[in-house]
Amino acid sequence: MNVPLSKRLASETLGTGILVTTVVGSGIMAERLAGGNIAVALLGNTIPTGAILVVLILIFGPLSGAHLNPVVSIVMAMRKEMPWQAMMLYALAQIIGGCFGTLLAHGMFELPLVEYGLKARTGAGQWLAEAVATFGLILTILAVARQRAHMIPVSVGLYITAAYWFTSSTSFANPAVTIARALTRSFSGIAVSDVLPFILCQVIGAITGLLLANWLFEAERIPTISGT
């Protein structure tokens, strides 16, 4: 990219921050309005998340690629589309932005700025779900980029909207978002002790998605892309 690294890092920080603000903020609002109905609360959390992803990728895609997700940056580095040093800076920016997003959501809803997560999200089923969710996300990005790169924003938003419901973990699929969600005890939170297994499974799912995409499309190199 010809965009200066400083602007790319700012884009990743801001974009991931807005994403997490949306995830956590909509979770708080949904829980307050759902009257104890978890299905309604989840729906209220899902729709804003899928919608904001479309918007954020459209805004920040031309600047930084709109990865907004360390595993997407890892995949880009593995595809030699960005240096590993830049990937690490992207990941750091995404984590910082995500954590700030949680603080911002708490501030808007007048909650303590930091509440270490207590919501248990653990077990083989949820670990598998995170691997599946992240695998599908990476495969979606790489497959759509092959011929319809302009459809990546919509495809990613729709995929995450669906994955909220077909995975038992509600599809975190993002290490930066997982870390940020460990700073809230609200509807979208995760216990701090459950973060590391989620991240490990997300990395496994991402690499598996990359390997499958490389095999499926080995006759035609996947073009340079922007991701989520």
N, C-alpha and C positions, 0 to 999 in steps of 0.2 A: 504494500500500500504506500501511496505517496503522502498520506496524512502523517504529520509528526507524531512520534510515539507518545508525547505528553498529551496530545488531544485524544489519541486512541485510548490511553489509560483513563483519562477523564470520562470518556464515553462509557467505558466498561464499568467504572465506579458508579456513575450516575444511573446508567441503565439498570444495573443489578440492584442498586438502591431502590429505584422506582418499582422494580419487579417485586422485591421483598416487601416494600411498603404496601403494595397491592395485595400480596398473599396474606400478610399478617393483618392488615387493616380490614380487608374484606372478611377474614375469619372472625375477627372481633365483632364486627357489625352483624355478620350472619348469625353468630351464636347468640347475640343479644336479641335479635328479632325473631329467631326461630322458635322460641317458646319451648325449648327442650327437644325439638324434633331434629335429630342428627342428620337425617337425609336432607331436610330443607337447608340446614346450616351448611352441609357439604356442597349443595347446589349453589348456594350463595357465595361460597368460596371459590368454586370452580369457574363460573362464568367470567368474573372479573380477571382471573388469572389468565385464562385463555385469550381474552380480549386484549389485555395489556401486552401480552407477548407479541401479538400482531403489530401493535402500535410501536413498541420499542424496537423491533427489528427493522421496521420501516424507517424509524428516526435514526438509529445508530448504525444500521448496516453499512451505509456508505462511509462512515467514519472509521469504525473499528472492526467491522464484520459482525457486530452485535452478538458476540459469543454469549456473554452474560452467564457463563457456566464454565468452570475449570475443565470439565471433561471434554467439552467442545474444543477448548483451546489445546488440550493434550492431543486430541485427534488431529487438529490442524498442524501441530508440530510433528506428529508422526507422519503426516502426509507431506512434510517438508514445505508447508505453506507459510510457516512462521518460525523464527529461531527459537530454540528452547529457552534462551534467556528472556525473550519477549513473552513467551508462554508463561513463565513463572511470574513475571510482572503483571500480566493479565490476571492470573489467578489471585494474586495478592490484591489487586484492585477490586476484583469481583467480591472477594471475601470482605474487604473493608466496606465496600458499598452496600453489600447485603446486611452487614451488622448495623450500619447506620440506618438502613431501611426499617429494621425492627424498632430501633429507638424512635424513629420518626412516627411510626404507626402508634407506638405506645403513647408518645406525646400528644398526638391528636385525640386519642381516646382517654386521656388523663389517667393512664396507668403508670406505675413505676417504670422508669426508662429501661431498666434491666431486671428481668425476672428469669432466673435460670430454669430451663425447661424441666418439667416433671412428667410429661405425658409419655407413657411407655409405648414405644414402637419397636418391638423386638420379636425375634423368633424366625424360624426358617422360612415361613411363608412370606413375611414382610421383607426379609433379605432377598429372597428370590424375586419378589415383586420389584424391588429397586433395580436389580440387575435387568429384569425384563423391561421396565420402564425406560431405563437409560439406553439399553440396546435398541429399543424401538425409536427413541428420539434420534439417535445417531443415524440409524438406517433411514429414517424419514428425511433428515437433512441431506444425506449423501445421495439418496435415490432421487429426490425431487430436484436436486442441483444438477443432475445429469442432463436433463432436457428443459426443465421449467424452473430455473433458479429464481425467477421473479415470484414464484408461488411459495417460496420458503416461509415467509412470514405467516401466511394463512395456514399452511400445512403444519407448521410447528404449533401455532395456537390451537388448531383443531386436535392435533395429536395429544397435547397435554390436557386439553379439555376431556377427551375420551379416557386418557390414562388415569385421571383422577378417579374414575369410576370402575375401570376394569382391573386395577391393581389394588391389592389389599393394603398397600402402604400409602395410597393416594398420590403416588408418583411424585416424589421429591425430585429425583433424577438430576440433581445438581448439588455438588458438594458445598458451594458457597451459600446456597439457599438453605441447605441442611444445617450448616453452622449457625447461620443467622436465626433460624427457627428454634435453635436451642437456647435463645435468649428471651423466649416468651413462654408464658404458661397459658396462653390463650388457646383457642380451638386449633390453630395450625402448628402448635408447638411440638417439640420432641425432647425427650429426656436427654440430658447431656451425655449420659452413659451409653446411649443408643446411637450416637452420631457416627463414631468410627466404623462400626459394621455397615451402616448405610453407605458411607463414602467408599469403602472397599468394594461393595457390591456395585456401586455406580461405576467405578473405574473398570471393573470386570465387564459389566454390561456394555460400556462404551467401546472398549477394545474389541469385544466380540462383534459388535455392530460394525466397526470399521473393517475387521477381517472378512466378514460376510459380504459387505459392500464391495470390497476389493475383489473378492472371488466372483461375485455376480457380474460385475462390470469390468472384468479384467481386460476384455477386448477393446474397451474404450475408456480412456482415462477420465475420471470424474473431474469436471471443471472446478476451478477455484470458486469458493462459495462464501456466503455469509451465513452464520448460524445463530442459535439462541444461546 
